[in-house]
């Protein structure tokens, strides 16, 4: 499926079935009724591919595994659902490694500011040794992470007050960041005024001017309609962000080995398809968002990287992650600290 603007619009009708949890004809006889929660709108490629995934799992397991999808923060904020996942109230959850870092510190290393220049370096790291290292750390927190991380895309800075062309333009900007120390640290190093706010509250925080800016991939800026409350978009590519598909360990281990194989196969397959969808969607969205009134500019990433280096950002986080993890990052991203 090519995730162009036209197919996104067509797929929205399909995705609307996710507005309430799906109950299939198999639900009553399923041996394993599991809940999958995420924080993205129903029209986002994640939920479209998740529906395909759940249907394929239901079919191949002959109805033994029925996964109900709860999109768009239906079960609570990211921090709320992470607690539910750990307690077993939710069996599956997709969460940014940058937010997961409140529980698993190593999971945010993939979001180090201006580390990755392109998708080739991202997938080299995340499908390789760095991703394996992070999954191992997640396992120590009694969660199971699927092999393939889902894509959230490269993040861009938006503002209602001014375009961001140089690090100086960030000085004093009240910018929303997710609840994650790495984000706060990076934007403080760039002299901005970051405020941690859960995604469910971002639109209203921008609308009421609690913050003047935020940063997210274009696909989320579009699907969450943030263009309605933001004027400027700087294509900073300042962080790459992805979603680990997480399982409650007890729930996962209740599945017999043959069912684990089927479920993992379809989850990982859906992740790879979603990656292609998001990359194509982001590539096409600049023109669409410009048509909705957003003004775009292209900052020079080297200026921001130099500022972070001077502020000691890379040295600080190398010390926090440790030499092993940092070496795995630089193997794909190049020298940072």
N, C-alpha and C positions, 0 to 999 in steps of 0.2 A: 504494500500500500504506500503510495507516494503521499506524504503528509503536506500537501500544498494547501494554500488558503481555501481552495474550493473543496478539497476533500475534508478539511477540518470542518467546514460548514455542513457538508453532507453527513459527517460522522457525528455531529452534535445531536442529531435526531436519534441515532443509535445510542449515544451515551446518556441521553436523558433517562434511560431506564435505570441508571445508577443514582438518580436523585434520591431514591429510597433504596434500602438494601434489597438485593435481588433474592427472590425465593424461587428456586427452580422446581420442576416437577419431581426432581430427585431428592429434594431437601428432607422429606419425611422419612425416607428409607436410608439416607446416607449414614454410614458408620461414623464419619468424621465431618461434622458441621463446623467449619472454621471461619472466623471473621478476618477480613483484610481491610485495614484502614490506611488512608493517606490524606494529605493536606491539599491536594490539587483539585481544581475545578473539573467537572465531568467532561468538558470538551478537550482537556489536555491529553496528548498522546499516551501518557501513562495510564489513564483510566480506559481509554479505548483499547489499548493492548492488554490491559488487565482483564477486561471483559472477555476478550478472545482467549486469554490464558485460562480463566476460570471455566469457560465452556469446554475447552479442550481437555482440561483435567477431569472434569465431570464425565465427559464422554469416554475417555480412555480408561478411567477407573470404574466404568459401568455404574456411575452414580455413588460409588463408595465415598468419594471425597467431594464435598460441596462447599465452595468458598463464596461467601457473601461479601460484596464490596461496599465499603463505606467511604465515599470520597469527600473531599471538601471540608475536612475538619468536623464531620458529622458526630464523631465520638469524642471530640474535645481537641484542645491545642496539642502541639507536638509534645510538649512536656507531659501533659495529661496522658496521652496515648502511650508514650514510652513507659510510663508507670503501669498502665494497663497491660502492656505487652510483657513486662517483667513479672507481673502477678498472674498472668494467664487469662485476664479478662478479654484480651485480644490475642489471636494466634499469630497474625502476620501484620507487619507495618513497614512502610517504606519511609526512611528518614535520612536526611542529609547527614553525611559524616561530620559536618561542621557542628551540627546540633547534637549528634550522638556523642560528641567529644566531652560533654558534661558528665557522661558515664564512662566512656572509653577514650581517654585523651588522644591516643594515637590516631583515631579515626579522622581527625581534622587535618592531618598533614597534607592530604591531597588538595586542600584549599589554601595553602600558603600563597600569599599575594604575589601575583605576576610570575609564578613558578612555571606554568605551562604556556607555551606559545601557540599550540595547535592541538587538534584532536589526536593526531598521530602520537604525540608524546604522552597525552592523557591515557590512551588505551594501552600503550606500551607499559606504562606504570601500573595501571589498575587491573589489567588482565595478567600482569606479570608478578614480579617479586614484591612490589610495594603493596598491591592488593592482597596478596597471600598473607603478608605480614599483618595488615590491618584486620583481616578476617580472623587470624589467630588471636589477636588482642580482643576482638569482639567476643570470641568464644570463651575467653576468660571471665566475661561478664555474664555468662550463663545464657547467652543468646546465640542463635545460629544465623550466619550471614550467607546468602546464596553466592555462588561463584561470580556472577556477572552483576556489576553495579549498573543501575539505571542512570540515564543522563538527565541532568537538570540544565546543562549548558554553561557557557561562559557568562559570567555576571557583568552587568552594565550599571552604571550610576545614573540615576535620574534625579531631577530637582524641579521644584516649582519656582525657584528664584533666579537661577543662573546656570549657564553651561559650565561644565568642569573640563577645562583644557589642560591645566597644569596643577601640580600639588597645591600651589598657593590658592587656587579657587576653592579648595576644600576647607580652608581655614575657617573655623567657627561654624561650619555648616551642620545644622541639626539633622542627622541622617539616621534612619532606622536601620538597625542590623539585627540578624537573628540572635537568639539567646546562645551565644557562643563566645568564649574568651578570645579566640583567634581574630574574629571580626572586630571586636572592640579594640584589641591591641593594634591591629593594622590601621584602622581609621584614626586612632589617637596618634599613632606615629606619623600620620599625614596631616595632623593638626585639626581634624574635624571633631565634631561633638557627637559621637555615636550614642544611640539609645537602643537597648535591647527590647524588642517587641515581638510577640508571637505573630506568625503570619496571618492568623485569622483576624487580627486587629489592625493590619497595616493600612488598608484602604481608609478606615475611619480616622486613623492617626494622621494620615496625609491630608484628608479632607478638613479636619479640624485644626490643622497646622501645629499639632503636637510636635511633628517633625516636618522638615522642609524637603527632605529627600529620602531615597531608599536605593537599594541595589538588588537586581534580580536579572535572570536571563530574559531575553525578549519574549519567549513563549509565555512566561508567567506575567510579564508586563501586559501582554495582550489578553490572555485568557482571564486574568483577574481584573481587567479593565483599569489598570493603574494609570493609563494614559488620560483618563478622565480627571485625574487630580495631580498630574505632573506635566510639565511643559517641555523640559529639556532632557535629552538622553545622550550621555557620553559613552561611546563604544569603547570602554576602557578594558574589557576582557581581564579585569583585575583578579578574578578568581575563577577557577573551574569548580563546579559543584555537581555532585551526583548523589543518588539515593541508594543506600544499601537496602536490599529486600531482606528484612529481618524476621526470624521466627522465634517464638517462645520455645526454649529447648525441650521442656517437658511435652508440649504439644507435638513438636517435631518428632521426638523419639517414640511417641505413641503410634506413629505411622509405621506399618511394616516396611521392610526394606524395599519391596517392589513398588509400594506406593510412594515412598520417598523419592525413588528414581524418577517416576513419572512426574511428580509435582515439581521437582527441581528442574527437570528437563524443560517443562513448559514455562516455568518462571524465568529461567535463564534465556530461553528462546525469545520470550516476550521482551526481555531487557534489550537484547541485540536489535530487535525490530524498533523498539522505542528510541534507541540511540539514533538510528537513521532518521526516524520521524522528527525528532527534536532538532537535529542538525539541519535538516531541510526546512523545517518550519522557521527556525531562527534566521536562516539565510534569506527567506522571503518576507520576513515580517517588517524590516526597516521601512520599506516602501508603504506598506499598509498602515503602519503607525504614523508615518509622516502625513499620510492622508487624513489621519484623525487629529492632526494638530501638533504632533511632537516635532521638535527641532533637534537634529542630530549633529554631533561633531565627533571627530576622531582624535583622541588625545595621544600623546607620545608616551608609550609605556615605559621607555627607558628613564624618563624624568622621575616617574613614580618609584621605579625600582631603585634608582639612585637615592631618592629620599628615604626609602625604607632601610636601605643599607646604612646610610648616614645616621639614622635614628636608632640603629642597633636592633631593628626588628628581626632580621634573619639570624643574627647571633643569639638573640634571646630565645627564639623558638628552636634553633638547633640544640641549645642546651636543654630545653624542655623535652623535646622528642627523643634526644639521645643520638649518639653517633651512628648506630645501626640503622635506625629509621631514616635519618637525614641522608645517609649514603645511598639508600635505596631511592629516595626522592631525587637526588642529584644525578643518579644514574640515568634517569629519563628526562629530567628538567634542565640539566646543566648546572654549573656552579652558581650558587646563590650567596652563601655566607662568605 
